[in-house]
Amino acid sequence: MWFSDPTNVTDVSGHMVGKFKTTPSDLSDSPISFAVGGDLAGQNYCKRADIGYPIFTVIKELNPDFFVANGDMIYADSICTKKGPENVSGWENVLGNFPSILNSSVNWENSSQLYDVYSKHWEYNKSDKHYQNLYKNIPVYSQADDHEVADDYSGNSSFYETSSANRSGFPNLIEEGLSAFFNFSPIEKNVDEPHRIYRSFDIGKNLDLFLLDAHQYRTQGTLPETRENIKTLLGEDQFNWLKASLRDSNAIWKVILTDVPVTIPNCFNADEDGCDNWATDNNTTATFTQERASLMKFLDDNNIQNVIFVVTDTHYPANVLINQDFNSDGDTLKIYEFISGPLNAGTFEPDPIDKTINAEYLYNETGMFNFGYYKVEKQDDGKVHFMSEIHTSDSLVRDKSKMDLVPE
């Protein structure tokens, strides 16, 4: 593969060789393995001058069937200083040649400047040799979270709630941020909706993937949630698509890859931008819990079993079990949420779980760069199991993270 300048056909780049693997047929029950990661270069934990991003080589060496870049694969609203993160000795970044997209020097009315800033963030991360080697050898599914545009952004807001309601041009950030995301991500564009990220894939007969977008269509975050005002992260079209796709799925395991958690609240700045996911800490009305309740009831009403949410964003790994009777028919529905990350960003302490849904931590810890590694495979009992574990950037498996699920 090589590139040429269409205006100067004699100007041709050096070539690059890669490989890819096609997905198994709908009838295949061959074993499937995949890795999921997110959160890269946040909190000034950027590309180290001595080793870069070695976690991508750890992922490649596992040789998964595919990798899911779950979101926050750049932090456009941050910078990368040479010194590196505060209070960390021996860490020196490759200096980032870009400002934060929120910096006052960036003119939000200037689309060309915005796109240039976003592109420089992507170029910085993607120039890493470990990153490139993974993408040359392993198929990748890409998602976007918020930092591909700006922290906790809402696509249905005319202004950026966190920084300044008086600064014009915020819709341009969404347009140029998503344009850069698509131009730097291996995604086939939807003809009718060029910035559509949500989509699904059948991976053999035993696994269906549903990739979501919880920012582009979400309701303005600071609005209170009431009976009359049911807020949404997904938007009506995506929400209806997800329900229909789950109902029609014939796969044993249905994996929903969402860019924000279901059970762990992020409502720290609720007054400024609301809660950033479906969970609540019970201290604000700026939530999205009714949409979550509607989805859970739909799953229970239709007896859709073996649903697993796979997510990053929390900056610590965790396994969560939800076990609740959502439609009050006497039968509980069991759902798991598996969380990993960060790939290479600041690590946070585990948050209290949402107490309004019958969820519990089965595992959590912090203080390491990590990713999730998952397998779908038939075992000696004749059943197709779903197996989950956390791997760290130094190639260790966290034993307490291991789970082996048998289908309901």
N, C-alpha and C positions, 0 to 999 in steps of 0.2 A: 504494500500500500504506500502511496506517496501522494503529495499534493502539488498542484501547480496554480499559479496566478492566472486567472482567466483573461486578464488584460495583458499578460506577458507570458506566453506559453513556453518560452525558453527558461523561465525562472521556475525551476522544479526543486522541491525539497529532497532531502535524503529519504531513503525508503525505510520502512519499519515492517517487521514481520510479527504476526500474532497468530493465535489460533482460537477456535471456539468450539463448543460442543452443543449440538441441538438437543432439545428436550425430548424425553421419551414419548412414545405414542400414547394415545388415550387408553390403550389396552394393556400397556406395560405395567407390571408391578415390580419392576426392578428397584433396588434400594436408591434412595435419594438423600443427598446431604447438601446442606447449604449453610452459609455464614451470613450474619447480619451485624452491621455496625453503623454508628453515627457519631457526630460530635467531633469535629476535626479542627484544631487550631483555635480553640476558644480559651478565654481567660489568659491569653498571652502564652499558653502552652503551644507554641507554634513549631515549625520545622526546625529540628535541632541541627546546628551547624556541623556536628560530628557524625550523627547517625541518621538524620532525617526522620522518616516515619516507618520504623522497622516492623510495626504491627501488620502492615500489608504483606510483608514477606511471610510472616507467621500464618496468615490466612491462606496465602498461595500454597504453602507447603502442605496444608491439609488436603489440597486438591478437591475442594467442594464442587458440586455440580454447578453452583452459581453463588454469587455474592449479592446481597441487597444493601445498597447504600441508603440507609433509612432516613437521612436528613441531617441538616446542619453540617454539610460537607464543606462549607466555608462559613466563616463568621464575618460577613460583610460589614457588620456594625462594630467591629473590633479592629485592633492593629496588632502588628507583630514587631515589637522592639527588639533590638539586638540583645539586650540584657536578659530577656526572658521573664518568666513569672516571678512575682515578688516572693521573698522568703524561701527561694529554692536555690541552693548553691550548686555550682557546676553546670548550670544549664545556660547555654547561649543559643539564641535563635539565629537562623538566617534572617537578616533584616527584611521586613516586608516593604515593598516599594509602593504602598498604597495607604490612603487615609481610611478612617471609618466612614461608611456611607452617611453617618449622622453628623459628621464634622461640619462646622459652619462654613468651611472652605468649599464644600461640595454644594453646587447650585442644583437644587432639586428641579428647577425648571429647565435644566440643560440635559436633555436625554443622552447626548453623546458623551458628556462627562460622566453621567451615572453609569452608562454601560461600560465605559473604560475602567471605572473603579471596580465594578463587579468582576470584570474580566481579569483584572490584575490579581484579585483574591483567588480566583479559580486557577490562574496560571501559576501562582505561588505554590499552591497545594499540589497541582497535577504535574509539576516539574520534578517531584520527588521520584527517585529511581525505584523505590519499593512500590509506590503507588502505580507507576507505569507498568511495572512488571506484573502486578496482579491483573490489571486491566488488559494486558496483552495475552493473558493465559486463561482467565476465568470469565465466563459470562456474567454480566452485571445488570441488575434491575435498579433503577435510580428513583428515589423519592426526594421531595423537598420538605423541609420543616419551616422554621421562621427565619433563621439567620441567613438563609440564601437571599432574603429581602431585608428584614429588620426584625429585631426581637419582638416576639409575640404579636406580629402584625395581623390585622384583620383586613381581608380583601374587600369587604363591603363597607369600609369606612373611608371617607374622603380625606381624613387626616390621620396622622400617626399619633396614637393616643399616648404613648409613653413619653415622647420628647416634647412636642410643641404643637398645639392645635392651631397656632397662628402661623405656622410655616407652610407656605403653599407648595404644591408640587408632589405631594405624597403618592398620588396614583401613578406618577412616573417611576417611582421606585419599584412598585409592583410590576409594571410593564417591563422595565429594563432588567430588574432582578430575575424575573422568570425567563426572559429572553436569554440572558446569560446562562441560566441553569440549563435550558434546553440545548444551547449551543455547546455546552461542555459536558453534556450527559448523553449516554447512548439510549435515546428514547425515540421511537417512531412517533411522529407528530400526528395528532388527530386532525383529520381534514376539516371537520366542522368547528373544532375548538382547539386552536393551535397550542394553547397553554394548559390543556387538560393533562393532569398527572395521574388521576385515578384510573385503574385498569385492572384486569384479572388475567391469570394464566393457569392453564391446566398442565400440571407436571405429572404425566403418567395418569394412572387410574386412581391413585391413592391420595394425591395432594393437589389442592387448588389454592392459589395465591390471590389475595385481594389487596391491592395497594391503594391506600387512601391519601387524601389531601385535606388536612384539617385547618388550613389557613386561607386558601384562595377564596372560599365561599362563605366563610364564617361571619356570623352576626357581629356587629360592633361589640367589643368585649365589655365595656363599662355599663351597658344597658342592664337593668335588673331583669331577672327571670321571674315571670309570673304565669298564672294560668292562661292569661290572655296573650302573653308575650313569650312564646316558646322559642328560645334561641337555638341556633344551629352552628355546629362546627363544619358540617359537611355540605350544607345546602340541600334543597329539596331533591334536585335531580340526582346527585351523588348518593343521597340517602336511599332513595327509591331503587336506584341501580344496585346498591349493596344488598338490600333486602331481597330483591328478585334474584340476584346472582347466588346468594346463599341458599335460597329456597330451591333453586334449580340445580345446585351442585350435587353430583353423584359421588364425589370423592369422599373417602373415609375421613380425612383430615382437612379442615378448612382453616387456613392460616390468614388472619387479617393483619396486614402490616400497616400500622398506623403510626404517624409521626408524633403523636402525643399519647400519654398513658390514659388508661381507663379508670384506674383505681387509686392513683397517687396524686393528691391535689398539688397544683402549682398556683396558689392564690396569693402569693406574697405581695404583689403589687395590684391587688384587686381594685383599689380606688383609681389607679391610673389606667389599667388596661384589662381589668377583669381576671377571671381564672383562665389559664392557658390550656386546659384540657377538660375532660368530662367529669372529673372528680371535684369534690368540694371539701373544704375544711370546716364548713358550718359557720364561718364568720363573715360571709358576704352573700348577697343575692345576685352578684354578677357571675352567675354560673351557667353551665350547659347540661345540667343533670337530666332534664326532661328528655332530651334527645337520646341520652344513654338509656334511660328507663324504657323508652319506646323501642329501641333496638333489642334490649334484653327480653322484653315481653314478646316481641315478634319471634325471637329465637325459641322461647318457651312455648308459645302458641303453636308453632310449626314443628316442635320437637326436633329442632336442628341440633344435632349432637356433635361433639368433637370439634368445637370451635376454639381456636387459640389466638390470642392477640400477641403479636410480637412487636416490640417497640424499643426505642432508645430514649434520649432526651433527658432522663433524670440524672445522668452523670454518676450512676452507680448501678450495679447489676442486682436483679431481684427476681424471684419467682413468686407469683401471687395466685391464690386459688379463690375463685368466686363460687359460692355454693348457696343458691337461693331459689325460692319458688316465686318467680317473677309474675306469674299469672294466677296465683292462688288456686291452683288445681290439685294441690296436695303432693305434686312431684317437684323435686328440686332440679335445677339445671346447673351443671358443673362446667365452669369455664376457667381457663388458665390464662394468665398474662405473664409472658416472659420478657424481661427487660435486660438490656445490656448497655455497655458503654461507660465512659467515653472511649473512642478510639485513641484520641490524643487531645485532651482538654482538661480543664480543672475537674477534680473529683469532689463530690458533695456527700454529706452525711445522709443516710436514709431518712426520708420524711415519714411522719405518721400516715397511716393508710386511711382512706375515706371510710368513716364509720357509718355512713348511710347505706352502704351496700355490704352484704355479708361476705367481706373479703378478708383474707389473712395472708401475711407474709409466710412463705415456706422457706425462704432463704433471702438474705441480703448481706452485702458487705460493701466496703468502699476502699479507696486509696490505691487504685490500679487502673491502668489502661487495659481495656478488654473488649471482647466481642462475643456474640452468641453463636454457638455451633449446634446445628439441629440435624437429626436424621429421621427418615421415615422408612421403616424396614420391617419385613415379615420375620417373626421370630419362631422359635421351635414350637410354640403353642398354636401356630397357624394363624395368629393375629398380626395385623400390621401395627407396630408400635410407633409412637412419637417420642424421640429421645432428645433431651436438651442438656447443654452444659456450657459453662463459661470458660473461655480461654483468655489468658493474659498476653501482653506484649512480649513477655519473656518465655512464651511457649508452655506455660503451666496450665493445667486444668484444675479448676477449683472444685474439689471433691464434693463439697456440700451443695454445689449448684446442680449436680446431676439429678435428672429426673427421667423416668421411663414410664410413659403413659400407655395404658391399654385402652383401645377404643370402647366407648359405651355401646 
